Amino acid sequence: MLRRHHRFFQSLQVVRDALLVGLAFYGAHWLRFSFPDLLPFQEVSPVNETLWVGAALIFVWPVVGWASGLYVSRRTRSIASEVFDCFKVALISFLVIVTFTYFVRDVRFSRGVLVLWSASSFAAVSSVRVASRGFLGILRAHGYNLRHVLVVGTGQLAQRVVHTVGQHQSLGLRVSGIIALDDERERIGEMIDSIPVCGTVGSLSKILSYGTIDQVLVALPIEQLGALKTIMATLSQETVDVRVIPDFYQYMTLCGGVDEFAGLPLINLQATPLVGWNLVIKRLFDISMAALGLMVGAPVLAVIAFVVRLSGRGPVLYSQERVGMDGRTFTMYKFRTMRADAEIDGARMTAPGDPRRTAIGAFLRTLSLDELPQLWNVLRGDMSLVGPRPERPCFIEDFKREIPRYALRHKIKAGMTGWAQVNGMRGNTSIAKRIELDLYYIENWSIFLDLKILIRTVCGGFLSRNAY
């Protein structure tokens, strides 16, 4: 069984990484002191000091990697997350060794060597790990290096687990059988996605006694979780790995995940990605870009204000109550594009050829120039440059009743432009489709996605056939 050799495989990984770290140190030292014209130096580090630092690095990397969980066998871990884990280990090891050489010895070891070593060790270890995963993926797809799995449950969740495992052959997981609950004996012999229902919970111990199963995946719907106590009482007497797949994914509506509170696991069904440093980065980005936009665009704003003032009676700026983050209302500013008496009969959405628009207002709306005063809203913190477009309170209650998950778009600040807008969802378009795109943006937020949306807005997003 693979679990019997798990420690052996871990030891091989540690030895392999230590060798790569040592080779990276040798290469960094050679590179630093072999090109004096490119990388000038006064003297080469003493041999004994070099050997001590090299030995320390070869020791520190595996220790930091072990403490960081780098050697824990997690077949479902993505390649990207493993590479990032290697980066963290390289960075921490670098900081540890810099601190060590600074405080322990009077002679200051070459920082250039350490910087080169940090980069090369990360590149070497992560590259070999990615190559190893690719090689193992090929082996597993051909039936080698497998972990055999039992799935407990026969409902939709269990069926999804069986199907998902079958779709990811490179993970090396193979479903050997499905276990039904004791009151589902009639299902024994059925096939679920070509996998047989081979027994019930009462026969689990007997099936596991054959020694061919490495892992048990418990996938029960919420209404059957009462059986979990009996199942775990049986599995607690066995040595197999046990994983419980909760039937909560159907309720995860926005940025769901697993968290921890004082040692207690918490399952997040709804959350926002904009917390901590993400929130700080987005706010700093908004402030800097909005301030730059107001300074650079001041002449344009002045010309538009002058033209709007000449277009007829009424204010230059039009203020309107909108709903933003967490459902709080704020005053949003736009250049006035409609007659002063446009809403004398009540609020309603604009439509193609709306007679309430002024001549200059129709032009401003086509180019979205009427939205530029919202840079002030961004600077104040009412809005963000990128996010779901804010709606008026009088429309929101209807939207919330008609469109599932509508309120989730208020988990972040409203934006001047957004993913929905650069995909053509402006004006009198599908609200449901707009919400779908807004939620996609929230779930996949990154500063790079914000930049992409802003670039698309500037390079054509201002022009839209649905802007009226």
C-alpha positions in Angstrom: 0.0 0.0 0.0 1.2 3.5 -0.8 0.6 4.8 2.7 3.2 2.3 4.0 5.8 4.0 1.8 4.6 7.5 2.3 7.5 8.3 4.7 10.0 6.8 2.3 8.7 9.0 -0.6 8.8 12.1 1.7 12.4 11.3 2.6 13.3 11.1 -1.1 11.7 14.5 -1.7 13.6 16.0 1.1 16.9 14.6 -0.2 16.1 15.7 -3.7 15.3 19.2 -2.7 18.4 19.4 -0.5 20.6 18.4 -3.4 18.9 21.0 -5.7 19.4 23.6 -3.0 23.1 22.7 -2.7 23.5 22.8 -6.5 21.7 26.2 -6.6 24.1 27.5 -4.0 27.1 26.3 -5.9 25.8 27.9 -9.1 25.0 31.2 -7.3 28.5 31.4 -5.8 30.1 30.6 -9.2 27.9 33.1 -11.0 28.6 35.9 -8.4 32.4 35.6 -8.5 33.1 34.5 -12.1 32.2 37.7 -13.9 34.0 40.6 -12.2 33.3 43.0 -15.1 29.6 42.3 -14.9 29.4 41.8 -11.1 32.4 43.5 -9.5 33.6 42.4 -6.1 36.5 43.3 -3.7 37.2 39.8 -2.5 35.8 36.2 -2.6 34.2 34.9 0.5 36.5 32.6 2.5 36.1 28.9 1.7 35.3 27.9 5.3 32.6 30.5 5.6 31.2 29.5 2.2 31.0 25.9 3.3 29.3 26.8 6.6 26.7 28.9 4.8 26.1 26.3 2.1 25.6 23.6 4.7 23.2 25.9 6.6 21.1 26.5 3.5 20.9 22.8 2.7 19.6 22.3 6.2 17.3 25.3 6.4 15.4 24.8 3.2 14.0 21.3 4.0 13.2 22.4 7.6 11.2 25.4 6.4 9.6 23.3 3.7 8.6 20.7 6.3 7.2 23.3 8.6 5.3 24.9 5.7 3.6 21.6 4.7 5.6 21.4 1.4 6.1 17.6 1.9 2.6 16.8 2.9 1.1 14.5 0.2 -1.8 16.4 -1.3 -2.7 15.1 -4.7 -5.5 17.5 -5.3 -3.1 20.5 -4.7 -2.8 22.6 -7.9 0.5 23.1 -9.7 0.2 26.9 -9.1 -0.3 26.5 -5.4 2.7 24.1 -5.2 4.9 26.6 -7.1 3.7 29.4 -4.7 4.6 27.2 -1.7 8.1 26.8 -3.1 8.4 30.5 -3.5 7.4 31.1 0.2 9.9 28.5 1.3 12.7 30.1 -0.7 11.8 33.6 0.6 11.6 32.4 4.3 14.8 30.5 3.9 16.5 33.6 2.5 15.4 35.7 5.4 16.5 33.1 7.9 20.0 32.7 6.4 20.4 36.5 6.1 19.5 36.9 9.8 21.9 34.0 10.6 24.9 35.5 8.8 24.2 38.9 10.1 24.1 38.1 13.8 26.2 35.0 14.1 29.4 36.0 12.3 31.4 39.1 12.1 32.3 38.5 8.5 29.3 39.5 6.3 28.7 36.8 3.7 28.0 38.0 0.1 24.4 39.1 -0.1 24.6 38.8 -3.9 25.2 35.1 -3.6 22.2 34.7 -1.2 19.9 36.7 -3.6 21.0 34.6 -6.6 20.7 31.4 -4.5 17.2 32.3 -3.4 16.0 32.9 -7.0 17.8 29.8 -8.4 16.8 27.5 -5.6 13.1 28.5 -6.1 13.4 28.0 -9.9 15.2 24.6 -9.5 12.9 23.1 -6.9 9.7 24.3 -8.4 10.7 23.3 -11.9 11.6 19.8 -10.8 8.4 19.5 -8.8 6.3 20.6 -11.8 8.2 18.1 -14.0 7.7 15.3 -11.4 4.0 16.0 -11.3 3.8 15.8 -15.0 5.6 12.5 -15.0 3.5 11.1 -12.2 0.4 12.3 -14.0 1.4 10.2 -17.0 2.1 7.2 -14.8 -1.2 7.5 -13.0 -3.1 7.8 -16.2 -1.6 4.4 -17.1 -2.6 2.8 -13.8 0.5 3.3 -11.7 1.0 5.1 -8.4 -2.7 4.9 -7.6 -4.7 5.5 -4.4 -7.8 3.4 -4.3 -10.9 5.1 -2.9 -14.3 4.1 -1.5 -17.1 6.6 -1.8 -19.8 6.4 1.0 -23.1 7.7 -0.4 -25.2 7.2 -3.5 -26.9 10.5 -3.9 -26.1 13.4 -6.3 -23.1 14.5 -4.2 -21.6 11.1 -4.3 -22.3 10.8 -8.0 -20.5 14.1 -8.6 -17.5 12.9 -6.6 -17.3 9.7 -8.6 -17.6 11.6 -11.9 -15.0 14.3 -10.8 -12.4 11.6 -9.7 -12.9 9.9 -13.1 -12.4 13.1 -14.9 -9.0 13.8 -13.2 -7.0 10.6 -13.9 -3.7 12.4 -13.4 -4.4 12.8 -9.6 -3.9 9.0 -9.2 -7.2 8.4 -7.4 -9.4 5.5 -8.5 -12.8 4.8 -7.1 -12.9 1.0 -6.3 -16.5 1.0 -5.1 -19.4 2.8 -3.6 -20.9 2.2 -0.2 -24.7 2.7 0.4 -26.3 3.4 3.7 -27.8 0.4 5.6 -31.3 1.3 4.6 -30.3 1.2 0.9 -29.4 -2.4 0.6 -31.5 -2.8 -2.6 -28.9 -0.6 -4.3 -26.1 -3.1 -4.0 -25.0 -4.2 -7.4 -26.1 -1.0 -9.1 -23.6 0.9 -11.3 -22.9 4.6 -10.8 -20.8 6.1 -13.5 -19.4 2.5 -14.2 -18.6 2.0 -10.5 -20.4 -0.7 -8.6 -22.3 -0.2 -5.3 -20.4 -3.0 -3.5 -21.9 -2.9 0.0 -23.4 -0.9 2.9 -22.0 0.8 5.9 -22.4 -2.4 7.9 -20.0 -4.1 5.6 -17.4 -1.4 5.6 -15.0 -3.1 8.0 -15.1 -6.3 6.0 -14.4 -4.5 2.7 -11.5 -2.5 4.3 -10.0 -5.7 5.8 -8.9 -6.8 2.3 -6.3 -4.0 2.5 -6.8 -2.6 -1.0 -8.4 0.7 0.0 -6.3 3.8 0.8 -8.9 6.4 1.3 -12.6 6.8 2.1 -14.6 9.7 0.8 -17.8 10.4 2.7 -20.3 12.2 0.4 -23.7 12.4 2.0 -26.5 14.9 1.5 -27.5 17.0 4.4 -30.6 14.9 5.1 -28.4 11.8 5.6 -25.7 13.3 7.8 -27.3 11.5 10.8 -25.5 8.4 9.6 -22.1 10.0 9.9 -21.8 9.0 13.6 -22.1 5.3 12.7 -19.8 5.7 9.7 -17.0 7.4 11.7 -17.4 4.9 14.6 -16.5 2.2 12.1 -13.8 4.1 10.3 -12.1 5.1 13.6 -11.1 1.4 13.9 -9.3 1.5 10.5 -6.1 3.0 9.2 -7.4 4.4 6.0 -7.5 8.1 5.3 -11.0 9.6 5.7 -12.2 12.7 3.9 -15.7 14.2 4.4 -17.1 16.2 1.4 -19.8 18.5 2.9 -23.0 19.0 1.0 -22.7 22.7 1.3 -21.4 23.5 -2.2 -24.9 24.1 -3.4 -25.3 27.0 -0.9 -21.9 28.6 -1.7 -22.9 31.7 -3.5 -19.9 34.0 -3.4 -16.2 33.3 -2.6 -17.0 30.3 -0.4 -14.3 28.4 1.3 -13.0 26.9 4.5 -11.6 29.1 7.3 -10.6 28.6 10.9 -11.7 30.3 14.2 -9.7 29.5 17.3 -9.1 25.9 16.0 -12.7 25.4 14.8 -13.3 24.9 11.1 -15.6 27.4 9.5 -17.2 26.9 6.1 -17.8 30.3 4.4 -20.9 30.2 2.2 -20.7 33.9 1.3 -17.7 36.2 1.6 -15.9 39.0 -0.2 -12.4 38.7 -1.7 -11.7 42.4 -0.8 -10.3 42.0 2.7 -6.9 42.7 4.2 -4.2 43.7 1.7 -6.6 43.2 -1.2 -8.8 46.0 0.2 -5.8 48.2 0.8 -4.4 47.6 -2.7 -7.7 48.3 -4.4 -8.2 51.5 -2.4 -4.8 52.8 -3.1 -5.2 52.1 -6.8 -8.6 53.9 -6.8 -7.2 57.0 -5.0 -4.1 57.3 -7.3 -6.0 56.7 -10.5 -9.0 58.9 -9.6 -6.7 61.8 -8.5 -4.7 61.4 -11.7 -7.9 61.3 -13.8 -9.2 64.5 -12.2 -6.0 66.4 -12.7 -5.4 65.3 -16.3 -9.1 65.5 -17.2 -9.7 68.9 -15.6 -9.8 70.8 -19.0 -12.2 68.2 -20.5 -14.4 68.4 -17.4 -14.4 72.2 -17.6 -15.4 72.2 -21.3 -18.2 69.7 -20.7 -19.5 71.7 -17.8 -19.6 74.8 -19.9 -21.4 73.1 -22.7 -24.0 71.5 -20.4 -24.6 74.9 -18.8 -25.4 76.4 -22.2 -27.7 73.5 -23.1 -30.6 74.8 -21.1 -31.9 75.6 -17.6 -30.9 73.3 -14.8 -27.7 72.4 -12.9 -24.5 71.3 -14.6 -24.2 68.4 -12.3 -27.0 65.9 -11.6 -26.9 64.2 -8.2 -28.8 61.0 -7.6 -29.1 58.6 -4.7 -27.6 55.2 -5.4 -27.0 52.0 -3.4 -23.4 50.9 -2.9 -21.4 48.5 -0.7 -23.3 46.7 2.1 -26.6 48.3 0.8 -25.6 51.8 2.0 -26.8 54.7 0.0 -24.7 57.6 -1.3 -25.0 60.5 -3.6 -23.6 59.9 -7.1 -22.7 62.7 -9.5 -23.1 62.9 -13.2 -23.2 65.7 -15.8 -26.8 66.5 -16.5 -28.0 64.9 -19.7 -31.7 65.3 -19.4 -34.2 68.2 -19.1 -34.7 69.7 -15.6 -38.3 68.3 -15.5 -37.3 64.8 -16.8 -38.6 63.0 -13.6 -41.6 65.1 -12.9 -43.7 61.9 -13.4 -41.5 59.7 -11.4 -38.2 57.7 -11.8 -37.9 55.4 -14.8 -35.0 53.8 -16.7 -33.7 55.4 -19.9 -34.7 53.8 -23.2 -33.5 54.2 -26.8 -34.4 57.6 -28.2 -35.5 58.8 -24.8 -37.2 62.2 -25.4 -36.1 63.5 -22.0 -32.4 63.8 -23.1 -30.9 67.1 -24.2 -29.0 67.2 -27.5 -25.6 67.5 -25.7 -26.8 64.9 -23.2 -27.4 62.3 -25.9 -23.8 62.9 -27.1 -22.3 62.6 -23.6 -24.2 59.4 -22.9 -23.0 57.8 -26.1 -19.4 58.4 -25.1 -20.1 57.9 -21.3 -18.6 61.3 -20.7 -21.4 62.1 -18.3 -19.9 59.6 -15.9 -16.6 61.5 -15.4 -17.7 63.4 -12.2 -17.9 60.0 -10.5 -14.1 60.3 -10.2 -14.9 62.5 -7.2 -17.1 59.7 -5.8 -14.1 57.3 -6.2 -11.8 59.8 -4.4 -14.3 60.2 -1.6 -14.6 56.4 -1.2 -18.2 56.1 -2.2 -17.3 54.1 -5.3 -14.4 52.3 -6.9 -13.1 52.7 -10.4 -14.2 49.1 -11.2 -17.1 47.3 -9.8 -20.8 46.6 -10.3 -22.7 49.7 -11.5 -24.8 51.2 -8.7 -28.6 51.2 -9.0 -31.3 53.5 -7.6 -33.0 52.4 -4.4 -36.4 52.5 -6.1 -35.4 49.7 -8.5 -33.4 47.5 -6.2 -36.3 46.0 -4.2 -37.9 44.8 -7.5 -34.6 43.4 -8.7 -34.0 41.5 -5.4 -37.4 39.8 -5.7 -37.0 38.9 -9.3 -33.3 38.0 -9.6 -31.7 35.4 -7.3 -28.4 36.5 -5.7 -28.9 40.1 -6.8 -28.0 41.5 -3.3 -24.6 39.8 -3.5 -23.3 42.5 -5.9 -23.4 44.8 -2.9 -20.6 42.9 -1.2 -18.1 45.3 -2.8 -18.1 49.0 -3.8 -20.0 50.0 -6.9 -17.8 51.0 -9.8 -17.6 53.6 -12.6 -17.2 50.7 -15.0 -17.3 46.9 -14.6 -17.0 43.5 -16.2 -20.7 43.7 -17.2 -20.3 47.0 -18.9 -17.2 46.1 -21.0 -19.2 43.0 -22.1 -22.0 45.1 -23.5 -24.4 45.0 -20.6 -25.4 48.6 -20.5 -28.7 50.5 -20.8 -31.9 48.4 -21.3 -30.1 45.0 -21.3 -30.7 41.8 -19.4 -30.4 42.5 -15.6 -30.0 38.8 -14.9 -27.0 38.6 -17.3 -25.6 41.7 -15.9 -25.7 40.2 -12.4 -24.1 37.0 -13.6 -21.2 39.0 -15.0 -21.0 41.2 -11.8 -20.8 38.1 -9.6 -18.1 36.6 -11.9 -16.1 39.7 -11.3 -16.4 39.6 -7.6 -15.5 35.9 -7.4 -12.5 36.3 -9.6 -11.3 39.8 -8.5 -7.7 40.7 -8.9 -5.9 44.0 -9.5 -5.0 42.6 -12.9 -8.6 42.1 -13.8 -9.3 45.7 -12.8 -6.5 46.8 -15.1 -7.9 44.7 -17.9 -11.4 46.2 -17.5 -10.1 49.8 -17.4 -8.0 49.2 -20.5 -11.0 47.7 -22.3 -13.1 50.7 -21.1 -10.6 53.2 -22.4 -10.1 51.3 -25.7 -13.7 51.1 -26.7 -15.8 50.6 -23.6 -16.9 54.2 -23.7 -18.6 53.5 -27.0 -21.6 51.3 -26.7 -24.7 50.8 -28.8 -26.6 50.3 -25.5 -25.5 53.6 -24.0 -28.5 56.0 -24.2 
